[in-house]
Amino acid sequence: MKIDPALIVFFASMFPLGELRAGIPLGMYLGMPIESAFFWGELGNFVVVILILKLLGPVSAWLMKHSAWFNRFLTKLFHLTREKHTRAYKKYGPYLVAALVAIPFPGTGGWTGALLAFLFDMPFWKSILLITFGNLIAGTLVALGFGGAMEFIKLIKH
Protein backbone atom coordinates (compact mmCIF):
# COMPACT_ATOMS: atom_id res chain seq x y z
CA MET A 1 0.00 0.00 0.00
CA LYS A 2 1.39 3.36 -1.05
CA ILE A 3 0.90 6.30 1.31
CA ASP A 4 0.16 9.66 -0.27
CA PRO A 5 3.24 11.92 0.07
CA ALA A 6 0.95 14.79 1.12
CA LEU A 7 -0.07 12.82 4.22
CA ILE A 8 3.56 12.00 4.98
CA VAL A 9 4.50 15.69 4.79
CA PHE A 10 1.41 16.72 6.77
CA PHE A 11 2.22 14.39 9.68
CA ALA A 12 6.01 14.89 9.52
CA SER A 13 5.44 18.63 9.93
CA MET A 14 3.50 18.02 13.13
CA PHE A 15 6.41 16.47 15.04
CA PRO A 16 8.57 18.63 17.33
CA LEU A 17 12.11 19.51 16.28
CA GLY A 18 11.56 18.51 12.63
CA GLU A 19 8.38 20.40 11.84
CA LEU A 20 8.67 22.30 8.54
CA ARG A 21 12.42 21.76 8.47
CA ALA A 22 11.76 18.05 7.95
CA GLY A 23 8.33 18.03 6.31
CA ILE A 24 9.01 20.31 3.35
CA PRO A 25 12.34 18.73 2.29
CA LEU A 26 10.81 15.27 2.79
CA GLY A 27 7.97 16.18 0.44
CA MET A 28 10.38 17.50 -2.16
CA TYR A 29 12.51 14.39 -1.80
CA LEU A 30 9.38 12.28 -2.37
CA GLY A 31 8.84 14.13 -5.66
CA MET A 32 6.20 16.63 -4.63
CA PRO A 33 6.25 20.05 -6.27
CA ILE A 34 7.69 22.69 -3.95
CA GLU A 35 4.29 24.39 -3.64
CA SER A 36 2.58 21.17 -2.54
CA ALA A 37 5.29 20.30 -0.02
CA PHE A 38 5.07 23.85 1.34
CA PHE A 39 1.25 23.76 1.59
CA TRP A 40 1.01 20.36 3.31
CA GLY A 41 3.90 21.17 5.64
CA GLU A 42 2.37 24.48 6.67
CA LEU A 43 -1.04 22.88 7.14
CA GLY A 44 0.32 20.07 9.32
CA ASN A 45 2.21 22.50 11.50
CA PHE A 46 -0.81 24.83 11.72
CA VAL A 47 -3.01 21.99 12.98
CA VAL A 48 -0.53 20.97 15.69
CA VAL A 49 -0.09 24.59 16.81
CA ILE A 50 -3.86 24.94 17.26
CA LEU A 51 -3.94 21.68 19.23
CA ILE A 52 -1.07 22.81 21.46
CA LEU A 53 -2.64 26.21 22.13
CA LYS A 54 -6.04 24.71 22.89
CA LEU A 55 -4.92 21.67 24.90
CA LEU A 56 -1.69 22.62 26.69
CA GLY A 57 -3.43 24.57 29.45
CA PRO A 58 -6.14 22.03 30.34
CA VAL A 59 -3.87 18.99 29.94
CA SER A 60 -1.00 20.44 31.98
CA ALA A 61 -3.41 21.61 34.70
CA TRP A 62 -4.98 18.14 34.89
CA LEU A 63 -1.59 16.39 34.98
CA MET A 64 -0.27 18.74 37.65
CA LYS A 65 -3.37 18.18 39.76
CA HIS A 66 -3.28 14.37 39.50
CA SER A 67 0.45 13.59 39.53
CA ALA A 68 3.13 14.88 41.87
CA TRP A 69 5.80 13.92 39.33
CA PHE A 70 4.13 15.88 36.51
CA ASN A 71 3.54 18.77 38.88
CA ARG A 72 7.27 18.98 39.66
CA PHE A 73 8.32 18.38 36.05
CA LEU A 74 5.96 20.89 34.42
CA THR A 75 6.50 23.51 37.13
CA LYS A 76 10.24 23.29 36.54
CA LEU A 77 9.87 23.24 32.74
CA PHE A 78 7.55 26.24 32.70
CA HIS A 79 9.76 28.13 35.18
CA LEU A 80 12.94 27.47 33.20
CA THR A 81 11.31 28.44 29.90
CA ARG A 82 9.90 31.66 31.36
CA GLU A 83 13.25 32.43 32.96
CA LYS A 84 15.09 31.87 29.66
CA HIS A 85 12.79 34.05 27.55
CA THR A 86 11.29 36.70 29.88
CA ARG A 87 13.97 39.31 29.22
CA ALA A 88 13.62 38.97 25.45
CA TYR A 89 9.82 38.88 25.71
CA LYS A 90 9.82 42.10 27.73
CA LYS A 91 12.11 43.71 25.15
CA TYR A 92 10.41 42.52 21.96
CA GLY A 93 6.93 41.62 23.16
CA PRO A 94 4.88 39.04 21.34
CA TYR A 95 6.92 39.58 18.15
CA LEU A 96 9.58 37.44 19.81
CA VAL A 97 7.25 34.49 19.22
CA ALA A 98 7.05 35.19 15.47
CA ALA A 99 10.82 35.68 15.26
CA LEU A 100 11.61 32.41 17.08
CA VAL A 101 9.19 30.51 14.86
CA ALA A 102 10.66 32.07 11.70
CA ILE A 103 14.19 30.82 12.40
CA PRO A 104 14.46 27.43 10.64
CA PHE A 105 16.63 25.64 13.21
CA PRO A 106 15.84 22.71 15.50
CA GLY A 107 14.33 23.91 18.76
CA THR A 108 12.51 26.77 17.08
CA GLY A 109 9.23 26.60 15.20
CA GLY A 110 5.54 26.21 15.84
CA TRP A 111 5.92 24.05 18.95
CA THR A 112 8.27 26.56 20.57
CA GLY A 113 6.06 29.47 19.53
CA ALA A 114 2.95 27.81 20.94
CA LEU A 115 4.70 27.00 24.23
CA LEU A 116 5.93 30.58 24.61
CA ALA A 117 2.50 31.98 23.70
CA PHE A 118 0.99 29.74 26.39
CA LEU A 119 3.61 30.63 29.00
CA PHE A 120 3.27 34.37 28.39
CA ASP A 121 -0.53 34.13 28.33
CA MET A 122 -0.93 35.55 24.83
CA PRO A 123 -4.46 35.66 23.41
CA PHE A 124 -5.28 32.68 21.18
CA TRP A 125 -5.85 34.54 17.89
CA LYS A 126 -2.83 36.78 18.35
CA SER A 127 -0.73 33.64 18.98
CA ILE A 128 -2.13 31.97 15.85
CA LEU A 129 -1.41 35.05 13.74
CA LEU A 130 2.18 35.48 14.96
CA ILE A 131 3.03 31.77 14.81
CA THR A 132 1.54 31.43 11.32
CA PHE A 133 3.51 34.47 10.15
CA GLY A 134 6.72 32.99 11.56
CA ASN A 135 5.93 29.59 10.00
CA LEU A 136 5.37 31.14 6.59
CA ILE A 137 8.81 32.75 6.78
CA ALA A 138 10.46 29.54 8.02
CA GLY A 139 8.68 27.43 5.40
CA THR A 140 9.74 29.79 2.63
CA LEU A 141 13.37 29.73 3.77
CA VAL A 142 13.36 25.93 4.04
CA ALA A 143 11.65 25.40 0.67
CA LEU A 144 13.91 27.82 -1.16
CA GLY A 145 17.04 26.54 0.57
CA PHE A 146 16.29 22.87 -0.01
CA GLY A 147 14.98 23.51 -3.53
CA GLY A 148 18.14 25.43 -4.37
CA ALA A 149 20.31 22.67 -2.93
CA MET A 150 18.47 20.05 -5.00
CA GLU A 151 18.90 22.10 -8.18
CA PHE A 152 22.60 22.57 -7.41
CA ILE A 153 23.05 18.81 -6.96
CA LYS A 154 21.28 18.15 -10.28
CA LEU A 155 23.56 20.70 -11.93
CA ILE A 156 26.80 19.18 -10.70
CA LYS A 157 25.65 15.62 -11.53
CA HIS A 158 25.25 16.49 -15.20
C-alpha positions in Angstrom: 0.0 0.0 0.0 1.4 3.4 -1.0 0.9 6.3 1.3 0.2 9.7 -0.3 3.2 11.9 0.1 0.9 14.8 1.1 -0.1 12.8 4.2 3.6 12.0 5.0 4.5 15.7 4.8 1.4 16.7 6.8 2.2 14.4 9.7 6.0 14.9 9.5 5.4 18.6 9.9 3.5 18.0 13.1 6.4 16.5 15.0 8.6 18.6 17.3 12.1 19.5 16.3 11.6 18.5 12.6 8.4 20.4 11.8 8.7 22.3 8.5 12.4 21.8 8.5 11.8 18.1 8.0 8.3 18.0 6.3 9.0 20.3 3.4 12.3 18.7 2.3 10.8 15.3 2.8 8.0 16.2 0.4 10.4 17.5 -2.2 12.5 14.4 -1.8 9.4 12.3 -2.4 8.8 14.1 -5.7 6.2 16.6 -4.6 6.3 20.0 -6.3 7.7 22.7 -4.0 4.3 24.4 -3.6 2.6 21.2 -2.5 5.3 20.3 0.0 5.1 23.8 1.3 1.3 23.8 1.6 1.0 20.4 3.3 3.9 21.2 5.6 2.4 24.5 6.7 -1.0 22.9 7.1 0.3 20.1 9.3 2.2 22.5 11.5 -0.8 24.8 11.7 -3.0 22.0 13.0 -0.5 21.0 15.7 -0.1 24.6 16.8 -3.9 24.9 17.3 -3.9 21.7 19.2 -1.1 22.8 21.5 -2.6 26.2 22.1 -6.0 24.7 22.9 -4.9 21.7 24.9 -1.7 22.6 26.7 -3.4 24.6 29.5 -6.1 22.0 30.3 -3.9 19.0 29.9 -1.0 20.4 32.0 -3.4 21.6 34.7 -5.0 18.1 34.9 -1.6 16.4 35.0 -0.3 18.7 37.7 -3.4 18.2 39.8 -3.3 14.4 39.5 0.4 13.6 39.5 3.1 14.9 41.9 5.8 13.9 39.3 4.1 15.9 36.5 3.5 18.8 38.9 7.3 19.0 39.7 8.3 18.4 36.0 6.0 20.9 34.4 6.5 23.5 37.1 10.2 23.3 36.5 9.9 23.2 32.7 7.6 26.2 32.7 9.8 28.1 35.2 12.9 27.5 33.2 11.3 28.4 29.9 9.9 31.7 31.4 13.3 32.4 33.0 15.1 31.9 29.7 12.8 34.0 27.6 11.3 36.7 29.9 14.0 39.3 29.2 13.6 39.0 25.5 9.8 38.9 25.7 9.8 42.1 27.7 12.1 43.7 25.2 10.4 42.5 22.0 6.9 41.6 23.2 4.9 39.0 21.3 6.9 39.6 18.2 9.6 37.4 19.8 7.3 34.5 19.2 7.1 35.2 15.5 10.8 35.7 15.3 11.6 32.4 17.1 9.2 30.5 14.9 10.7 32.1 11.7 14.2 30.8 12.4 14.5 27.4 10.6 16.6 25.6 13.2 15.8 22.7 15.5 14.3 23.9 18.8 12.5 26.8 17.1 9.2 26.6 15.2 5.5 26.2 15.8 5.9 24.0 19.0 8.3 26.6 20.6 6.1 29.5 19.5 2.9 27.8 20.9 4.7 27.0 24.2 5.9 30.6 24.6 2.5 32.0 23.7 1.0 29.7 26.4 3.6 30.6 29.0 3.3 34.4 28.4 -0.5 34.1 28.3 -0.9 35.5 24.8 -4.5 35.7 23.4 -5.3 32.7 21.2 -5.9 34.5 17.9 -2.8 36.8 18.3 -0.7 33.6 19.0 -2.1 32.0 15.9 -1.4 35.0 13.7 2.2 35.5 15.0 3.0 31.8 14.8 1.5 31.4 11.3 3.5 34.5 10.1 6.7 33.0 11.6 5.9 29.6 10.0 5.4 31.1 6.6 8.8 32.8 6.8 10.5 29.5 8.0 8.7 27.4 5.4 9.7 29.8 2.6 13.4 29.7 3.8 13.4 25.9 4.0 11.6 25.4 0.7 13.9 27.8 -1.2 17.0 26.5 0.6 16.3 22.9 0.0 15.0 23.5 -3.5 18.1 25.4 -4.4 20.3 22.7 -2.9 18.5 20.0 -5.0 18.9 22.1 -8.2 22.6 22.6 -7.4 23.0 18.8 -7.0 21.3 18.2 -10.3 23.6 20.7 -11.9 26.8 19.2 -10.7 25.7 15.6 -11.5 25.3 16.5 -15.2 
